[in-house]
Amino acid sequence: MESWNLREQEAPHGARSPVVLHTADEARAVLIVLEPGQSLGDHEVKENAYLTVIEGSVRVESRDRTMDATAGTFLVFGPSERHAITSDGGARLLLLLAPWPGEGHYRGEEMVDRKT
């Protein structure tokens, strides 16, 4: 068994250095700490993205929807769904990416093809 205290886990460079907690073929778990005023600009991932707000609050923009999410909020983004996340006061987020890596995820010289 492995465990992490998500409220105390260090992330010394905030959003610039997300902390990969665990990686397996099924999923990757990442802690993202947004310092006040930091953001994750408009982006997408190739995996399903499951995001939980652990502490603080964020503003989430996806397609034509914008919402404020506080601690305890759970969000799901489909593969290649563009979104942006900002936090005026700071936040701790747990991101699960599944499956890992997703179809078409670029890894240096190769593209992941989960069909083979």
Backbone atoms as SQL, in Angstrom:
CREATE TABLE atoms (id INTEGER PRIMARY KEY, chain TEXT, resi INTEGER, resn TEXT, atom TEXT, x REAL, y REAL, z REAL);
INSERT INTO atoms VALUES
  (1, 'A', 1, 'MET', 'N', 0.845, -1.177, 0.000),
  (2, 'A', 1, 'MET', 'CA', 0.000, 0.000, 0.000),
  (3, 'A', 1, 'MET', 'C', 0.888, 1.237, 0.000),
  (4, 'A', 2, 'GLU', 'N', 0.470, 2.224, -0.758),
  (5, 'A', 2, 'GLU', 'CA', 1.103, 3.533, -0.753),
  (6, 'A', 2, 'GLU', 'C', 0.050, 4.545, -0.305),
  (7, 'A', 3, 'SER', 'N', 0.479, 5.644, 0.314),
  (8, 'A', 3, 'SER', 'CA', -0.484, 6.673, 0.713),
  (9, 'A', 3, 'SER', 'C', 0.177, 8.040, 0.718),
  (10, 'A', 4, 'TRP', 'N', -0.642, 9.070, 0.563),
  (11, 'A', 4, 'TRP', 'CA', -0.182, 10.456, 0.534),
  (12, 'A', 4, 'TRP', 'C', -1.195, 11.309, 1.279),
  (13, 'A', 5, 'ASN', 'N', -0.721, 12.283, 2.031),
  (14, 'A', 5, 'ASN', 'CA', -1.601, 13.279, 2.620),
  (15, 'A', 5, 'ASN', 'C', -1.645, 14.439, 1.632),
  (16, 'A', 6, 'LEU', 'N', -2.727, 14.550, 0.887),
  (17, 'A', 6, 'LEU', 'CA', -2.823, 15.534, -0.197),
  (18, 'A', 6, 'LEU', 'C', -2.843, 16.972, 0.308),
  (19, 'A', 7, 'ARG', 'N', -3.158, 17.163, 1.563),
  (20, 'A', 7, 'ARG', 'CA', -3.156, 18.521, 2.121),
  (21, 'A', 7, 'ARG', 'C', -1.774, 18.955, 2.579),
  (22, 'A', 8, 'GLU', 'N', -0.859, 17.976, 2.764),
  (23, 'A', 8, 'GLU', 'CA', 0.479, 18.303, 3.252),
  (24, 'A', 8, 'GLU', 'C', 1.582, 18.014, 2.241),
  (25, 'A', 9, 'GLN', 'N', 1.284, 17.272, 1.191),
  (26, 'A', 9, 'GLN', 'CA', 2.286, 16.923, 0.187),
  (27, 'A', 9, 'GLN', 'C', 2.902, 18.194, -0.401),
  (28, 'A', 10, 'GLU', 'N', 4.231, 18.262, -0.410),
  (29, 'A', 10, 'GLU', 'CA', 4.899, 19.447, -0.934),
  (30, 'A', 10, 'GLU', 'C', 4.848, 19.487, -2.455),
  (31, 'A', 11, 'ALA', 'N', 4.682, 20.662, -2.970),
  (32, 'A', 11, 'ALA', 'CA', 4.729, 20.944, -4.408),
  (33, 'A', 11, 'ALA', 'C', 5.396, 22.310, -4.529),
  (34, 'A', 12, 'PRO', 'N', 6.725, 22.346, -4.394),
  (35, 'A', 12, 'PRO', 'CA', 7.441, 23.606, -4.205),
  (36, 'A', 12, 'PRO', 'C', 7.327, 24.636, -5.325),
  (37, 'A', 13, 'HIS', 'N', 6.972, 24.225, -6.512),
  (38, 'A', 13, 'HIS', 'CA', 6.884, 25.198, -7.605),
  (39, 'A', 13, 'HIS', 'C', 5.465, 25.377, -8.125),
  (40, 'A', 14, 'GLY', 'N', 4.497, 25.018, -7.325),
  (41, 'A', 14, 'GLY', 'CA', 3.110, 25.212, -7.709),
  (42, 'A', 14, 'GLY', 'C', 2.775, 24.523, -9.011),
  (43, 'A', 15, 'ALA', 'N', 1.979, 25.168, -9.845),
  (44, 'A', 15, 'ALA', 'CA', 1.480, 24.574, -11.096),
  (45, 'A', 15, 'ALA', 'C', 2.604, 24.251, -12.071),
  (46, 'A', 16, 'ARG', 'N', 3.766, 24.890, -11.907),
  (47, 'A', 16, 'ARG', 'CA', 4.880, 24.617, -12.831),
  (48, 'A', 16, 'ARG', 'C', 5.464, 23.226, -12.615),
  (49, 'A', 17, 'SER', 'N', 5.234, 22.629, -11.456),
  (50, 'A', 17, 'SER', 'CA', 5.802, 21.317, -11.142),
  (51, 'A', 17, 'SER', 'C', 4.769, 20.427, -10.471),
  (52, 'A', 18, 'PRO', 'N', 3.806, 19.920, -11.234),
  (53, 'A', 18, 'PRO', 'CA', 2.845, 19.007, -10.618),
  (54, 'A', 18, 'PRO', 'C', 3.574, 17.779, -10.079),
  (55, 'A', 19, 'VAL', 'N', 3.048, 17.182, -9.026),
  (56, 'A', 19, 'VAL', 'CA', 3.684, 16.047, -8.384),
  (57, 'A', 19, 'VAL', 'C', 2.982, 14.765, -8.825),
  (58, 'A', 20, 'VAL', 'N', 3.694, 13.916, -9.561),
  (59, 'A', 20, 'VAL', 'CA', 3.132, 12.623, -9.955),
  (60, 'A', 20, 'VAL', 'C', 3.202, 11.724, -8.727),
  (61, 'A', 21, 'LEU', 'N', 2.037, 11.332, -8.241),
  (62, 'A', 21, 'LEU', 'CA', 1.971, 10.508, -7.045),
  (63, 'A', 21, 'LEU', 'C', 2.112, 9.027, -7.385),
  (64, 'A', 22, 'HIS', 'N', 1.477, 8.616, -8.472),
  (65, 'A', 22, 'HIS', 'CA', 1.477, 7.198, -8.829),
  (66, 'A', 22, 'HIS', 'C', 1.179, 7.062, -10.316),
  (67, 'A', 23, 'THR', 'N', 1.845, 6.097, -10.949),
  (68, 'A', 23, 'THR', 'CA', 1.597, 5.806, -12.356),
  (69, 'A', 23, 'THR', 'C', 1.489, 4.299, -12.545),
  (70, 'A', 24, 'ALA', 'N', 0.475, 3.877, -13.277),
  (71, 'A', 24, 'ALA', 'CA', 0.285, 2.479, -13.665),
  (72, 'A', 24, 'ALA', 'C', -0.410, 2.482, -15.021),
  (73, 'A', 25, 'ASP', 'N', -0.532, 1.315, -15.648),
  (74, 'A', 25, 'ASP', 'CA', -1.196, 1.253, -16.952),
  (75, 'A', 25, 'ASP', 'C', -2.642, 1.739, -16.880),
  (76, 'A', 26, 'GLU', 'N', -3.267, 1.570, -15.737),
  (77, 'A', 26, 'GLU', 'CA', -4.672, 1.938, -15.604),
  (78, 'A', 26, 'GLU', 'C', -4.876, 3.444, -15.451),
  (79, 'A', 27, 'ALA', 'N', -3.944, 4.117, -14.782),
  (80, 'A', 27, 'ALA', 'CA', -4.162, 5.535, -14.482),
  (81, 'A', 27, 'ALA', 'C', -2.882, 6.181, -13.959),
  (82, 'A', 28, 'ARG', 'N', -2.895, 7.495, -13.973),
  (83, 'A', 28, 'ARG', 'CA', -1.831, 8.295, -13.356),
  (84, 'A', 28, 'ARG', 'C', -2.507, 9.272, -12.400),
  (85, 'A', 29, 'ALA', 'N', -1.956, 9.396, -11.183),
  (86, 'A', 29, 'ALA', 'CA', -2.471, 10.325, -10.178),
  (87, 'A', 29, 'ALA', 'C', -1.477, 11.460, -10.012),
  (88, 'A', 30, 'VAL', 'N', -1.980, 12.693, -10.095),
  (89, 'A', 30, 'VAL', 'CA', -1.115, 13.876, -10.056),
  (90, 'A', 30, 'VAL', 'C', -1.701, 14.897, -9.087),
  (91, 'A', 31, 'LEU', 'N', -0.843, 15.421, -8.208),
  (92, 'A', 31, 'LEU', 'CA', -1.240, 16.517, -7.327),
  (93, 'A', 31, 'LEU', 'C', -0.810, 17.816, -7.989),
  (94, 'A', 32, 'ILE', 'N', -1.748, 18.737, -8.112),
  (95, 'A', 32, 'ILE', 'CA', -1.461, 20.049, -8.685),
  (96, 'A', 32, 'ILE', 'C', -1.776, 21.092, -7.617),
  (97, 'A', 33, 'VAL', 'N', -0.794, 21.924, -7.319),
  (98, 'A', 33, 'VAL', 'CA', -0.995, 22.999, -6.354),
  (99, 'A', 33, 'VAL', 'C', -0.940, 24.312, -7.120),
  (100, 'A', 34, 'LEU', 'N', -2.034, 25.044, -7.075),
  (101, 'A', 34, 'LEU', 'CA', -2.085, 26.370, -7.695),
  (102, 'A', 34, 'LEU', 'C', -1.872, 27.407, -6.600),
  (103, 'A', 35, 'GLU', 'N', -0.832, 28.181, -6.730),
  (104, 'A', 35, 'GLU', 'CA', -0.612, 29.297, -5.824),
  (105, 'A', 35, 'GLU', 'C', -1.612, 30.398, -6.202),
  (106, 'A', 36, 'PRO', 'N', -1.904, 31.336, -5.287),
  (107, 'A', 36, 'PRO', 'CA', -2.833, 32.410, -5.628),
  (108, 'A', 36, 'PRO', 'C', -2.465, 33.083, -6.947),
  (109, 'A', 37, 'GLY', 'N', -3.433, 33.166, -7.839),
  (110, 'A', 37, 'GLY', 'CA', -3.238, 33.797, -9.139),
  (111, 'A', 37, 'GLY', 'C', -2.716, 32.873, -10.221),
  (112, 'A', 38, 'GLN', 'N', -2.310, 31.650, -9.876),
  (113, 'A', 38, 'GLN', 'CA', -1.819, 30.726, -10.898),
  (114, 'A', 38, 'GLN', 'C', -2.974, 30.097, -11.668),
  (115, 'A', 39, 'SER', 'N', -2.641, 29.590, -12.856),
  (116, 'A', 39, 'SER', 'CA', -3.665, 28.958, -13.680),
  (117, 'A', 39, 'SER', 'C', -3.069, 27.842, -14.513),
  (118, 'A', 40, 'LEU', 'N', -3.933, 27.009, -15.001),
  (119, 'A', 40, 'LEU', 'CA', -3.616, 26.022, -16.030),
  (120, 'A', 40, 'LEU', 'C', -4.375, 26.514, -17.251),
  (121, 'A', 41, 'GLY', 'N', -3.671, 27.148, -18.174),
  (122, 'A', 41, 'GLY', 'CA', -4.314, 27.753, -19.333),
  (123, 'A', 41, 'GLY', 'C', -5.061, 26.744, -20.183),
  (124, 'A', 42, 'ASP', 'N', -5.721, 27.227, -21.194),
  (125, 'A', 42, 'ASP', 'CA', -6.516, 26.394, -22.092),
  (126, 'A', 42, 'ASP', 'C', -5.674, 25.228, -22.598),
  (127, 'A', 43, 'HIS', 'N', -6.119, 24.005, -22.318),
  (128, 'A', 43, 'HIS', 'CA', -5.362, 22.816, -22.698),
  (129, 'A', 43, 'HIS', 'C', -6.293, 21.610, -22.807),
  (130, 'A', 44, 'GLU', 'N', -5.735, 20.502, -23.253),
  (131, 'A', 44, 'GLU', 'CA', -6.466, 19.241, -23.297),
  (132, 'A', 44, 'GLU', 'C', -5.477, 18.112, -23.031),
  (133, 'A', 45, 'VAL', 'N', -6.010, 16.959, -22.644),
  (134, 'A', 45, 'VAL', 'CA', -5.207, 15.748, -22.488),
  (135, 'A', 45, 'VAL', 'C', -5.880, 14.643, -23.296),
  (136, 'A', 46, 'LYS', 'N', -5.143, 13.607, -23.597),
  (137, 'A', 46, 'LYS', 'CA', -5.669, 12.502, -24.414),
  (138, 'A', 46, 'LYS', 'C', -6.437, 11.483, -23.585),
  (139, 'A', 47, 'GLU', 'N', -6.329, 11.592, -22.255),
  (140, 'A', 47, 'GLU', 'CA', -6.984, 10.658, -21.360),
  (141, 'A', 47, 'GLU', 'C', -8.282, 11.253, -20.821),
  (142, 'A', 48, 'ASN', 'N', -9.097, 10.415, -20.173),
  (143, 'A', 48, 'ASN', 'CA', -10.171, 10.936, -19.339),
  (144, 'A', 48, 'ASN', 'C', -9.487, 11.630, -18.173),
  (145, 'A', 49, 'ALA', 'N', -9.954, 12.815, -17.806),
  (146, 'A', 49, 'ALA', 'CA', -9.364, 13.570, -16.702),
  (147, 'A', 49, 'ALA', 'C', -10.406, 13.715, -15.600),
  (148, 'A', 50, 'TYR', 'N', -10.079, 13.145, -14.432),
  (149, 'A', 50, 'TYR', 'CA', -10.950, 13.208, -13.264),
  (150, 'A', 50, 'TYR', 'C', -10.281, 14.139, -12.264),
  (151, 'A', 51, 'LEU', 'N', -10.932, 15.256, -11.948),
  (152, 'A', 51, 'LEU', 'CA', -10.316, 16.301, -11.141),
  (153, 'A', 51, 'LEU', 'C', -11.132, 16.536, -9.873),
  (154, 'A', 52, 'THR', 'N', -10.446, 16.497, -8.728),
  (155, 'A', 52, 'THR', 'CA', -11.091, 16.777, -7.445),
  (156, 'A', 52, 'THR', 'C', -10.416, 17.976, -6.803),
  (157, 'A', 53, 'VAL', 'N', -11.208, 18.931, -6.363),
  (158, 'A', 53, 'VAL', 'CA', -10.678, 20.075, -5.627),
  (159, 'A', 53, 'VAL', 'C', -10.531, 19.627, -4.170),
  (160, 'A', 54, 'ILE', 'N', -9.292, 19.586, -3.704),
  (161, 'A', 54, 'ILE', 'CA', -9.001, 19.145, -2.336),
  (162, 'A', 54, 'ILE', 'C', -9.106, 20.309, -1.354),
  (163, 'A', 55, 'GLU', 'N', -8.516, 21.436, -1.712),
  (164, 'A', 55, 'GLU', 'CA', -8.557, 22.652, -0.889),
  (165, 'A', 55, 'GLU', 'C', -8.665, 23.858, -1.801),
  (166, 'A', 56, 'GLY', 'N', -9.226, 24.927, -1.262),
  (167, 'A', 56, 'GLY', 'CA', -9.317, 26.172, -2.025),
  (168, 'A', 56, 'GLY', 'C', -10.464, 26.145, -3.015),
  (169, 'A', 57, 'SER', 'N', -10.332, 26.996, -4.024),
  (170, 'A', 57, 'SER', 'CA', -11.372, 27.066, -5.051),
  (171, 'A', 57, 'SER', 'C', -10.735, 27.436, -6.384),
  (172, 'A', 58, 'VAL', 'N', -11.413, 27.036, -7.450),
  (173, 'A', 58, 'VAL', 'CA', -10.941, 27.308, -8.806),
  (174, 'A', 58, 'VAL', 'C', -12.105, 27.747, -9.679),
  (175, 'A', 59, 'ARG', 'N', -11.765, 28.422, -10.747),
  (176, 'A', 59, 'ARG', 'CA', -12.731, 28.725, -11.801),
  (177, 'A', 59, 'ARG', 'C', -12.386, 27.812, -12.964),
  (178, 'A', 60, 'VAL', 'N', -13.369, 27.095, -13.460),
  (179, 'A', 60, 'VAL', 'CA', -13.174, 26.127, -14.537),
  (180, 'A', 60, 'VAL', 'C', -13.953, 26.588, -15.760),
  (181, 'A', 61, 'GLU', 'N', -13.251, 26.627, -16.893),
  (182, 'A', 61, 'GLU', 'CA', -13.890, 26.966, -18.160),
  (183, 'A', 61, 'GLU', 'C', -13.721, 25.789, -19.104),
  (184, 'A', 62, 'SER', 'N', -14.829, 25.312, -19.665),
  (185, 'A', 62, 'SER', 'CA', -14.804, 24.200, -20.599),
  (186, 'A', 62, 'SER', 'C', -15.891, 24.433, -21.630),
  (187, 'A', 63, 'ARG', 'N', -15.500, 24.395, -22.896),
  (188, 'A', 63, 'ARG', 'CA', -16.424, 24.690, -24.000),
  (189, 'A', 63, 'ARG', 'C', -17.142, 25.999, -23.726),
  (190, 'A', 64, 'ASP', 'N', -18.458, 25.967, -23.602),
  (191, 'A', 64, 'ASP', 'CA', -19.219, 27.200, -23.377),
  (192, 'A', 64, 'ASP', 'C', -19.716, 27.294, -21.932),
  (193, 'A', 65, 'ARG', 'N', -19.090, 26.558, -21.030),
  (194, 'A', 65, 'ARG', 'CA', -19.516, 26.557, -19.628),
  (195, 'A', 65, 'ARG', 'C', -18.392, 27.044, -18.724),
  (196, 'A', 66, 'THR', 'N', -18.757, 27.872, -17.742),
  (197, 'A', 66, 'THR', 'CA', -17.823, 28.340, -16.725),
  (198, 'A', 66, 'THR', 'C', -18.454, 28.099, -15.366),
  (199, 'A', 67, 'MET', 'N', -17.651, 27.590, -14.425),
  (200, 'A', 67, 'MET', 'CA', -18.185, 27.386, -13.082),
  (201, 'A', 67, 'MET', 'C', -17.099, 27.599, -12.039),
  (202, 'A', 68, 'ASP', 'N', -17.522, 27.957, -10.838),
  (203, 'A', 68, 'ASP', 'CA', -16.625, 28.039, -9.708),
  (204, 'A', 68, 'ASP', 'C', -16.742, 26.730, -8.944),
  (205, 'A', 69, 'ALA', 'N', -15.591, 26.144, -8.599),
  (206, 'A', 69, 'ALA', 'CA', -15.571, 24.864, -7.907),
  (207, 'A', 69, 'ALA', 'C', -14.796, 25.009, -6.604),
  (208, 'A', 70, 'THR', 'N', -15.406, 24.582, -5.505),
  (209, 'A', 70, 'THR', 'CA', -14.783, 24.663, -4.189),
  (210, 'A', 70, 'THR', 'C', -14.356, 23.269, -3.723),
  (211, 'A', 71, 'ALA', 'N', -13.701, 23.213, -2.566),
  (212, 'A', 71, 'ALA', 'CA', -13.235, 21.945, -2.013),
  (213, 'A', 71, 'ALA', 'C', -14.384, 20.944, -1.966),
  (214, 'A', 72, 'GLY', 'N', -14.095, 19.740, -2.434),
  (215, 'A', 72, 'GLY', 'CA', -15.097, 18.686, -2.481),
  (216, 'A', 72, 'GLY', 'C', -15.718, 18.504, -3.851),
  (217, 'A', 73, 'THR', 'N', -15.483, 19.427, -4.768),
  (218, 'A', 73, 'THR', 'CA', -16.051, 19.319, -6.120),
  (219, 'A', 73, 'THR', 'C', -15.268, 18.304, -6.933),
  (220, 'A', 74, 'PHE', 'N', -15.989, 17.474, -7.675),
  (221, 'A', 74, 'PHE', 'CA', -15.404, 16.463, -8.556),
  (222, 'A', 74, 'PHE', 'C', -15.847, 16.776, -9.983),
  (223, 'A', 75, 'LEU', 'N', -14.879, 16.855, -10.901),
  (224, 'A', 75, 'LEU', 'CA', -15.168, 17.188, -12.302),
  (225, 'A', 75, 'LEU', 'C', -14.612, 16.098, -13.207),
  (226, 'A', 76, 'VAL', 'N', -15.273, 15.868, -14.330),
  (227, 'A', 76, 'VAL', 'CA', -14.820, 14.882, -15.307),
  (228, 'A', 76, 'VAL', 'C', -14.746, 15.553, -16.676),
  (229, 'A', 77, 'PHE', 'N', -13.581, 15.410, -17.333),
  (230, 'A', 77, 'PHE', 'CA', -13.381, 15.894, -18.695),
  (231, 'A', 77, 'PHE', 'C', -13.084, 14.686, -19.573),
  (232, 'A', 78, 'GLY', 'N', -13.722, 14.633, -20.734),
  (233, 'A', 78, 'GLY', 'CA', -13.455, 13.554, -21.672),
  (234, 'A', 78, 'GLY', 'C', -12.134, 13.769, -22.387),
  (235, 'A', 79, 'PRO', 'N', -11.627, 12.724, -23.046),
  (236, 'A', 79, 'PRO', 'CA', -10.390, 12.866, -23.813),
  (237, 'A', 79, 'PRO', 'C', -10.507, 14.010, -24.820),
  (238, 'A', 80, 'SER', 'N', -9.486, 14.835, -24.894),
  (239, 'A', 80, 'SER', 'CA', -9.394, 15.972, -25.818),
  (240, 'A', 80, 'SER', 'C', -10.411, 17.079, -25.554),
  (241, 'A', 81, 'GLU', 'N', -11.040, 17.079, -24.393),
  (242, 'A', 81, 'GLU', 'CA', -11.960, 18.166, -24.032),
  (243, 'A', 81, 'GLU', 'C', -11.137, 19.342, -23.509),
  (244, 'A', 82, 'ARG', 'N', -11.175, 20.449, -24.218),
  (245, 'A', 82, 'ARG', 'CA', -10.377, 21.623, -23.847),
  (246, 'A', 82, 'ARG', 'C', -10.979, 22.277, -22.606),
  (247, 'A', 83, 'HIS', 'N', -10.085, 22.729, -21.718),
  (248, 'A', 83, 'HIS', 'CA', -10.524, 23.392, -20.496),
  (249, 'A', 83, 'HIS', 'C', -9.388, 24.247, -19.939),
  (250, 'A', 84, 'ALA', 'N', -9.757, 25.169, -19.062),
  (251, 'A', 84, 'ALA', 'CA', -8.792, 26.034, -18.381),
  (252, 'A', 84, 'ALA', 'C', -9.208, 26.123, -16.915),
  (253, 'A', 85, 'ILE', 'N', -8.217, 26.261, -16.032),
  (254, 'A', 85, 'ILE', 'CA', -8.480, 26.314, -14.598),
  (255, 'A', 85, 'ILE', 'C', -7.659, 27.458, -14.009),
  (256, 'A', 86, 'THR', 'N', -8.302, 28.321, -13.241),
  (257, 'A', 86, 'THR', 'CA', -7.608, 29.422, -12.585),
  (258, 'A', 86, 'THR', 'C', -8.005, 29.453, -11.113),
  (259, 'A', 87, 'SER', 'N', -7.122, 30.027, -10.288),
  (260, 'A', 87, 'SER', 'CA', -7.423, 30.145, -8.869),
  (261, 'A', 87, 'SER', 'C', -6.915, 31.486, -8.353),
  (262, 'A', 88, 'ASP', 'N', -7.831, 32.317, -7.893),
  (263, 'A', 88, 'ASP', 'CA', -7.437, 33.608, -7.320),
  (264, 'A', 88, 'ASP', 'C', -6.777, 33.438, -5.961),
  (265, 'A', 89, 'GLY', 'N', -7.283, 32.515, -5.151),
  (266, 'A', 89, 'GLY', 'CA', -6.778, 32.363, -3.786),
  (267, 'A', 89, 'GLY', 'C', -5.909, 31.144, -3.547),
  (268, 'A', 90, 'GLY', 'N', -5.683, 30.330, -4.579),
  (269, 'A', 90, 'GLY', 'CA', -4.888, 29.118, -4.438),
  (270, 'A', 90, 'GLY', 'C', -5.768, 27.893, -4.253),
  (271, 'A', 91, 'ALA', 'N', -5.237, 26.738, -4.644),
  (272, 'A', 91, 'ALA', 'CA', -6.016, 25.497, -4.543),
  (273, 'A', 91, 'ALA', 'C', -5.093, 24.287, -4.632),
  (274, 'A', 92, 'ARG', 'N', -5.559, 23.178, -4.099),
  (275, 'A', 92, 'ARG', 'CA', -4.911, 21.868, -4.253),
  (276, 'A', 92, 'ARG', 'C', -5.879, 20.987, -5.015),
  (277, 'A', 93, 'LEU', 'N', -5.363, 20.348, -6.056),
  (278, 'A', 93, 'LEU', 'CA', -6.197, 19.534, -6.933),
  (279, 'A', 93, 'LEU', 'C', -5.605, 18.141, -7.080),
  (280, 'A', 94, 'LEU', 'N', -6.451, 17.128, -7.102),
  (281, 'A', 94, 'LEU', 'CA', -6.014, 15.779, -7.423),
  (282, 'A', 94, 'LEU', 'C', -6.537, 15.461, -8.809),
  (283, 'A', 95, 'LEU', 'N', -5.627, 15.132, -9.716),
  (284, 'A', 95, 'LEU', 'CA', -5.963, 14.803, -11.098),
  (285, 'A', 95, 'LEU', 'C', -5.670, 13.332, -11.338),
  (286, 'A', 96, 'LEU', 'N', -6.660, 12.604, -11.832),
  (287, 'A', 96, 'LEU', 'CA', -6.475, 11.222, -12.257),
  (288, 'A', 96, 'LEU', 'C', -6.654, 11.169, -13.764),
  (289, 'A', 97, 'LEU', 'N', -5.675, 10.622, -14.465),
  (290, 'A', 97, 'LEU', 'CA', -5.724, 10.467, -15.914),
  (291, 'A', 97, 'LEU', 'C', -5.868, 8.980, -16.217),
  (292, 'A', 98, 'ALA', 'N', -6.905, 8.608, -16.979),
  (293, 'A', 98, 'ALA', 'CA', -7.141, 7.186, -17.249),
  (294, 'A', 98, 'ALA', 'C', -7.762, 6.988, -18.628),
  (295, 'A', 99, 'PRO', 'N', -7.362, 5.913, -19.331),
  (296, 'A', 99, 'PRO', 'CA', -6.214, 5.063, -18.994),
  (297, 'A', 99, 'PRO', 'C', -4.926, 5.838, -19.245),
  (298, 'A', 100, 'TRP', 'N', -3.843, 5.341, -18.683),
  (299, 'A', 100, 'TRP', 'CA', -2.561, 6.035, -18.834),
  (300, 'A', 100, 'TRP', 'C', -1.581, 5.185, -19.616),
  (301, 'A', 101, 'PRO', 'N', -0.910, 5.709, -20.604),
  (302, 'A', 101, 'PRO', 'CA', -1.256, 6.938, -21.317),
  (303, 'A', 101, 'PRO', 'C', -2.424, 6.686, -22.254),
  (304, 'A', 102, 'GLY', 'N', -3.173, 7.731, -22.580),
  (305, 'A', 102, 'GLY', 'CA', -4.325, 7.598, -23.451),
  (306, 'A', 102, 'GLY', 'C', -3.928, 7.457, -24.915),
  (307, 'A', 103, 'GLU', 'N', -4.877, 7.004, -25.705),
  (308, 'A', 103, 'GLU', 'CA', -4.700, 6.851, -27.147),
  (309, 'A', 103, 'GLU', 'C', -4.242, 8.179, -27.750),
  (310, 'A', 104, 'GLY', 'N', -3.133, 8.147, -28.473),
  (311, 'A', 104, 'GLY', 'CA', -2.618, 9.337, -29.129),
  (312, 'A', 104, 'GLY', 'C', -1.741, 10.214, -28.252),
  (313, 'A', 105, 'HIS', 'N', -1.474, 9.776, -27.021),
  (314, 'A', 105, 'HIS', 'CA', -0.602, 10.559, -26.133),
  (315, 'A', 105, 'HIS', 'C', 0.814, 10.524, -26.700),
  (316, 'A', 106, 'TYR', 'N', 1.389, 11.695, -26.909),
  (317, 'A', 106, 'TYR', 'CA', 2.721, 11.810, -27.507),
  (318, 'A', 106, 'TYR', 'C', 3.779, 11.615, -26.436),
  (319, 'A', 107, 'ARG', 'N', 4.713, 10.708, -26.687),
  (320, 'A', 107, 'ARG', 'CA', 5.809, 10.439, -25.753),
  (321, 'A', 107, 'ARG', 'C', 7.116, 10.500, -26.510),
  (322, 'A', 108, 'GLY', 'N', 7.654, 11.682, -26.642),
  (323, 'A', 108, 'GLY', 'CA', 8.946, 11.826, -27.326),
  (324, 'A', 108, 'GLY', 'C', 8.844, 11.446, -28.783),
  (325, 'A', 109, 'GLU', 'N', 9.438, 10.337, -29.151),
  (326, 'A', 109, 'GLU', 'CA', 9.487, 9.911, -30.542),
  (327, 'A', 109, 'GLU', 'C', 8.288, 9.081, -30.972),
  (328, 'A', 110, 'GLU', 'N', 7.414, 8.714, -30.046),
  (329, 'A', 110, 'GLU', 'CA', 6.345, 7.796, -30.403),
  (330, 'A', 110, 'GLU', 'C', 4.985, 8.272, -29.921),
  (331, 'A', 111, 'MET', 'N', 3.957, 7.848, -30.636),
  (332, 'A', 111, 'MET', 'CA', 2.578, 8.075, -30.263),
  (333, 'A', 111, 'MET', 'C', 2.059, 6.779, -29.636),
  (334, 'A', 112, 'VAL', 'N', 1.294, 6.872, -28.570),
  (335, 'A', 112, 'VAL', 'CA', 0.742, 5.687, -27.946),
  (336, 'A', 112, 'VAL', 'C', -0.427, 5.182, -28.766),
  (337, 'A', 113, 'ASP', 'N', -0.395, 3.894, -29.088),
  (338, 'A', 113, 'ASP', 'CA', -1.497, 3.238, -29.795),
  (339, 'A', 113, 'ASP', 'C', -1.987, 2.117, -28.901),
  (340, 'A', 114, 'ARG', 'N', -3.094, 2.340, -28.200),
  (341, 'A', 114, 'ARG', 'CA', -3.581, 1.359, -27.218),
  (342, 'A', 114, 'ARG', 'C', -4.270, 0.175, -27.886),
  (343, 'A', 115, 'LYS', 'N', -4.440, 0.187, -29.193),
  (344, 'A', 115, 'LYS', 'CA', -5.111, -0.910, -29.894),
  (345, 'A', 115, 'LYS', 'C', -4.187, -2.099, -30.109),
  (346, 'A', 116, 'THR', 'N', -2.863, -1.888, -30.029),
  (347, 'A', 116, 'THR', 'CA', -1.944, -3.004, -30.263),
  (348, 'A', 116, 'THR', 'C', -1.488, -3.633, -28.985);
